[in-house]
Amino acid sequence: MSARDRILGKLKATMPTTSPILPDVASWFSSHRVVESPSDKAKRFRACIELAHAEVYAVSRGGWLQKLYEVLSAKQIDKLLVAPGTPHGARAQADLPALGITCPGYDTPIENWKPAMFNEMPASFTAARAAIAETGTLILWPDADEPRLMSLVPPIHIVLLDAANIYNTFFEAMTTEGWKEGLPTNSLLISGPSKTADIQQTLAYGAHGPKELVVLLIGDEQ
């Protein structure tokens, strides 16, 4: 018997003969936090993500474009990267140029325009799939229309979020949406601008990604 066989034999001998009892995660989360109303979830989400230095603006379902323009104007941004294959991206691309905001679309492979993406795009505009109230976290599922680089490269990332899609906890989001049945190649959890800390725990923002995060939070207003 080789040394390898002896080692494997010892390991197998110490392995339990019965399957371990898995923790009841669902029961724990059921008592972890009281299920909140949609308005309370929106308030909790906003409070948490603003603590992480994000900007949040309440907008109506039909009026978010005006607030988007106001945010861009206040920040003196005249170019916004959009996804023309999405409803919100197409609307921005159709309406903002008349107001002085150029809206190039992310509609070609990045290899064809990488220098422009990394050097000439001051801001990008995407949508969030959902959010988590408990931690103030946005959930993004990048796809062919809104690739991951849109939320990682430009210095300012503006996100459109429907308050109806805010969950109480991460567990609730995963189970309600059936994440175990399939996930995209990349799923992103964003809780504020990019940040890092040195050994002295000095927090710095914008070290390896967007320096600013802006959320347009769609409520029940018309």
C-alpha positions in Angstrom: 0.0 0.0 0.0 1.4 3.4 -1.0 1.6 6.4 1.3 -1.2 8.0 -0.7 -3.5 5.0 -0.2 -2.7 5.0 3.6 -3.6 8.7 3.9 -6.8 8.3 1.9 -7.7 5.3 4.0 -7.3 7.2 7.2 -9.4 10.1 5.9 -12.2 7.8 4.8 -12.2 6.1 8.2 -12.8 9.3 10.0 -15.6 10.4 7.7 -19.1 10.4 9.2 -21.4 7.6 8.1 -24.5 9.7 8.0 -25.2 12.9 6.3 -25.0 16.0 8.5 -28.1 17.8 9.4 -28.3 21.0 7.5 -29.3 24.2 9.3 -32.9 25.5 8.7 -31.9 28.7 7.1 -35.5 29.6 6.1 -36.7 29.4 9.7 -33.9 31.6 10.9 -34.6 34.3 8.3 -38.3 34.2 9.1 -37.6 35.5 12.5 -34.5 37.5 11.6 -36.4 40.6 10.5 -40.1 41.6 10.5 -41.4 41.7 6.9 -41.8 45.4 6.1 -44.2 47.3 3.9 -43.0 48.4 0.5 -42.7 52.0 1.7 -40.7 50.9 4.8 -38.4 48.8 2.7 -37.7 51.7 0.4 -36.9 53.9 3.4 -34.6 51.4 4.9 -32.8 50.8 1.6 -32.4 54.5 1.1 -31.0 55.1 4.6 -28.5 52.3 4.3 -27.1 53.1 0.9 -26.9 56.8 1.7 -24.7 55.9 4.7 -22.4 54.3 2.1 -22.1 57.7 0.3 -24.6 57.0 -2.5 -27.0 59.7 -3.7 -30.7 58.7 -3.9 -33.5 60.7 -5.6 -37.2 59.8 -5.4 -38.7 59.9 -8.9 -42.0 59.1 -10.5 -42.5 56.4 -13.0 -43.0 59.0 -15.7 -40.7 61.7 -14.5 -37.3 60.0 -13.9 -35.8 61.3 -17.1 -36.2 64.9 -15.9 -34.4 64.1 -12.6 -31.7 62.3 -14.6 -31.1 65.4 -16.7 -31.0 67.5 -13.5 -28.4 65.3 -11.9 -26.2 65.3 -15.0 -26.5 69.1 -15.3 -25.6 69.6 -11.7 -22.5 67.5 -12.1 -21.7 69.2 -15.4 -21.8 66.0 -17.4 -22.6 66.2 -21.1 -22.0 62.6 -22.1 -23.8 59.5 -20.7 -23.2 55.9 -21.7 -26.5 54.1 -22.2 -27.8 50.7 -23.3 -30.1 51.4 -26.3 -31.4 47.8 -26.2 -33.2 48.6 -22.9 -36.4 50.7 -22.5 -34.7 53.1 -20.1 -31.6 53.4 -22.3 -33.6 53.9 -25.5 -35.6 56.7 -23.8 -32.5 58.4 -22.5 -30.9 58.2 -25.9 -34.0 59.6 -27.6 -34.7 62.5 -25.3 -31.5 63.7 -23.7 -29.5 64.8 -26.8 -32.1 67.6 -27.4 -31.2 68.8 -23.9 -27.4 68.9 -24.6 -26.5 65.4 -23.3 -24.8 63.1 -25.8 -25.8 59.5 -25.2 -23.5 57.0 -26.9 -24.7 53.4 -26.8 -22.9 50.4 -25.6 -23.9 48.4 -28.7 -20.5 47.1 -30.1 -17.9 44.8 -28.7 -15.6 46.5 -26.1 -12.5 45.6 -28.1 -13.6 48.1 -30.8 -13.7 51.1 -28.5 -11.9 50.3 -25.3 -9.8 53.6 -25.2 -13.0 55.6 -25.5 -14.8 53.6 -22.8 -11.9 54.0 -20.3 -11.0 57.6 -21.1 -14.0 59.4 -22.5 -17.1 58.2 -20.6 -17.7 60.3 -17.5 -21.0 58.5 -16.5 -23.1 55.5 -17.3 -26.8 54.7 -16.9 -28.2 51.2 -16.1 -31.1 49.6 -14.3 -31.1 47.5 -11.2 -32.9 44.2 -11.2 -33.8 44.6 -7.5 -32.4 45.7 -4.2 -32.0 44.6 -0.6 -33.4 46.9 2.1 -31.4 45.4 5.0 -28.0 46.3 3.6 -28.9 49.1 1.1 -27.7 46.9 -1.8 -28.5 47.1 -5.5 -28.7 43.9 -7.5 -27.6 44.1 -11.1 -27.7 41.2 -13.6 -25.5 42.3 -16.5 -26.4 40.9 -19.9 -25.7 41.6 -23.6 -27.6 44.9 -23.5 -26.0 46.2 -20.2 -22.6 44.6 -19.9 -20.8 44.6 -16.6 -18.3 47.3 -17.6 -21.1 49.8 -17.7 -21.2 49.7 -13.9 -17.5 49.3 -13.3 -15.6 51.7 -15.5 -17.2 55.2 -15.8 -16.5 57.4 -12.7 -20.2 58.0 -12.1 -22.8 55.2 -12.2 -26.5 56.2 -12.3 -28.9 53.4 -11.5 -32.7 53.3 -12.1 -34.5 51.2 -9.4 -38.2 50.4 -9.0 -39.1 50.4 -5.4 -41.5 47.5 -6.0 -38.4 45.3 -6.5 -36.9 45.9 -3.0 -36.6 42.8 -0.8 -36.2 42.7 2.9 -33.1 40.5 2.9 -30.6 38.8 0.6 -32.2 35.5 1.4 -35.6 36.7 0.4 -34.3 38.0 -2.9 -32.6 34.7 -3.7 -35.6 32.5 -2.8 -38.3 34.7 -4.2 -36.6 35.0 -7.6 -35.4 31.3 -7.7 -31.7 32.1 -8.0 -30.9 28.4 -7.5 -32.5 27.6 -10.8 -29.9 29.7 -12.7 -27.7 32.8 -12.5 -26.2 35.0 -15.1 -22.4 34.8 -15.8 -22.1 37.9 -13.5 -24.4 39.1 -10.8 -23.4 42.3 -9.0 -24.2 43.5 -5.5 -23.5 47.2 -5.2 -23.8 49.0 -1.9 -22.3 52.4 -2.7 -19.3 53.9 -4.7 -16.2 51.8 -4.9 -14.1 51.9 -1.8 -11.0 50.5 -0.1 -9.2 50.8 3.2 -5.6 50.6 4.2 -4.1 48.9 7.2 -5.0 51.8 9.4 -8.7 51.4 8.3 -8.7 54.7 6.5 -11.6 54.5 4.0 -11.0 55.9 0.5 -13.7 56.1 -2.2 -13.3 55.6 -5.9 -10.1 53.6 -5.8 -11.1 50.9 -8.3 -14.4 51.8 -9.8 -17.1 54.5 -9.9 -16.4 57.3 -7.5 -20.0 58.3 -7.3 -23.2 56.2 -7.2 -26.6 57.8 -7.9 -29.9 56.0 -7.5 -33.1 57.1 -9.1 -35.7 55.4 -7.0 -39.1 55.0 -8.7 -42.0 55.1 -6.2 -45.8 55.0 -6.5 -46.1 58.5 -7.9 -47.4 58.9 -11.4 
